[in-house]
Amino acid sequence: MEFLAVAVAVTVGALVKSVTGIGLPPIAIPVLAIMVGPRDAVIIMTLSTIVTNAYLAWQYRDAVGQTKHLGKLTLAGIVGTPFGVYFLTALDPTIVGLVLGLTVVGYIAMALAKPDLALSAETARKSAIPVGLAGGALQGATGLSSVILASYIHSLGISPRAFVFTVSILFQVFAIAQAIGFAVAGVYTQDLILASVVAAAAGTFIIALGTRFIPPVSPVVFHRLVLAVLGLSSLKLFYDVLA
């Protein structure tokens, strides 16, 4: 039953990700953590994050010209990720998770109350580097940088295709930095590597099916799905705090 639960979580998460660009780690990590613990669950899903987002970035590459602040977010995230890896391997990240979870819940509430909510161009520009740093740190510590990155990118008001491309590039780059940090920290074992390869192969296969056979959704439905996944991500952070 445990393996079945993980298989269902990966399948559902990958299908949601094939439409929104986010959803695999927020759905799969909490279920996987029940079997192997939160630390190993984050490590196992890192390879899936790299491979699945590489696939999605390629599929949505036509939207590259519509992205905003991608360079700043990427560079800042690369700097922030090693700090998150340190938190995961040496410190208790639950307080950070609680603060970020509450922040995301607040953003979701505002987005639902004001569907046209969007950052001004100046605020978005000034926020890009801090958001990138925080997203990289959160990726390294929890594997769930989507709680802050997707909130920020969603508030930019870009098209669904540009949203998927932007988050795919960011998640992929951050996960690569995360994997390097794990390797330097010496946390990889043969079993973790094998589990990572299996999860990555399964997630990519399902996403490939989803992008091929699931029809495009309207922008309104798309943004609601994004908010729903963000809600699941915040619940995962609260779970880590209370567990």
JODAPE-V766400 format. One record per pair of residues at least 6 apart in sequence whose ideal C-beta (glycine too) atoms are under 8 Angstrom apart, sorted by the first residue. I is the first residue (numbers start at 1). J is the second residue. If there is no record, write none. Layout:
BEGIN
I:J
I:J
END
This chain:
BEGIN
2:34
2:35
5:31
5:34
6:28
6:31
6:32
6:35
7:202
8:31
9:27
9:28
9:30
9:31
9:32
10:24
10:28
10:199
10:202
10:203
10:206
11:202
11:206
12:27
13:23
13:24
13:25
13:26
13:27
13:28
13:203
14:23
14:24
14:52
14:202
14:203
14:204
14:206
14:207
14:210
15:23
15:206
15:207
15:210
15:214
16:22
16:23
16:24
16:27
16:225
16:229
17:23
17:24
17:52
17:56
17:203
17:207
17:210
18:56
18:206
18:207
18:208
18:209
18:210
18:211
18:214
19:210
19:214
19:217
19:222
19:225
20:163
20:164
20:222
20:225
20:226
20:229
21:56
21:60
21:150
21:163
21:164
21:165
21:166
21:167
21:168
22:146
22:150
22:167
22:171
22:226
22:229
22:230
22:233
23:229
23:232
24:45
24:48
24:49
24:52
24:203
24:207
25:45
25:48
25:49
25:143
25:144
25:146
26:144
26:146
26:147
26:229
26:232
26:233
26:236
27:229
27:232
28:45
28:48
28:199
28:203
29:38
29:41
29:42
29:45
29:142
29:143
29:144
29:236
30:41
30:236
30:239
32:41
32:44
32:45
33:41
35:41
36:44
36:195
38:240
38:243
39:88
39:89
39:187
40:192
41:143
42:88
42:141
42:142
42:143
43:182
43:187
43:188
43:192
43:196
44:192
44:195
44:196
44:199
45:143
45:196
45:199
46:143
46:175
46:178
46:179
46:182
46:196
47:175
47:179
47:196
47:197
47:199
47:200
48:196
48:199
48:200
48:203
48:204
49:143
49:171
49:172
49:174
49:175
49:178
50:172
50:175
50:176
50:179
50:200
51:200
51:203
51:204
52:200
52:203
52:204
52:207
53:167
53:168
53:169
53:171
53:172
53:175
54:168
54:172
55:204
55:207
55:208
56:164
56:165
56:168
56:207
56:211
57:165
57:168
57:169
57:172
59:211
60:161
60:162
60:164
60:165
60:168
61:165
62:161
63:159
63:161
63:162
63:164
63:165
64:165
66:158
66:159
66:161
66:162
66:165
67:158
67:162
67:165
67:166
67:169
68:124
68:156
68:158
68:166
69:124
69:125
69:128
69:156
70:166
70:169
70:170
72:128
72:129
72:132
73:128
73:129
73:131
73:132
73:135
73:149
73:152
73:166
73:170
74:132
74:169
74:170
74:173
75:132
76:128
76:129
76:130
76:131
76:132
76:133
76:135
76:136
77:132
77:133
77:135
77:136
77:139
77:145
77:149
77:170
77:173
77:174
77:177
78:136
78:173
78:174
78:177
79:132
79:133
79:136
80:132
80:133
80:134
80:135
80:136
80:137
80:139
80:140
81:136
81:137
81:139
81:140
81:174
81:177
81:178
81:181
82:140
82:177
82:181
83:136
83:137
83:140
84:93
84:136
84:137
84:138
84:139
84:140
84:141
84:142
84:178
85:140
85:141
85:178
85:181
85:182
85:185
86:140
86:181
87:93
87:96
87:137
87:140
87:141
88:140
88:141
88:142
89:185
89:187
93:141
93:142
93:240
94:240
94:241
95:241
96:137
96:138
96:141
97:141
97:142
97:237
97:238
97:240
97:241
98:237
98:238
98:241
100:134
100:138
100:147
100:148
100:234
100:237
101:147
101:234
101:235
101:237
101:238
101:241
102:234
103:148
103:151
104:147
104:148
104:151
104:230
104:231
104:233
104:234
104:237
105:231
105:234
107:151
107:155
107:230
108:227
108:230
108:231
108:234
110:117
111:117
111:154
111:155
111:223
111:227
112:227
115:223
117:155
118:155
118:156
118:157
119:127
119:152
119:155
119:156
124:152
124:155
124:156
127:152
128:152
131:148
131:149
131:152
132:170
134:148
135:145
135:148
135:149
135:152
135:170
135:174
136:145
136:174
136:177
138:144
138:145
138:147
138:148
139:145
139:171
139:174
139:175
139:177
139:178
140:174
140:177
140:178
140:181
142:236
142:237
142:240
143:175
143:178
144:233
144:236
144:237
145:170
145:171
145:174
146:167
146:171
146:229
146:230
146:233
147:230
147:233
147:234
147:237
149:167
149:170
149:171
150:167
150:226
150:229
150:230
150:233
151:230
153:163
153:166
153:167
154:163
154:223
154:226
154:227
154:230
158:166
159:219
160:216
160:217
160:219
160:222
160:223
163:222
163:226
182:188
217:225
END
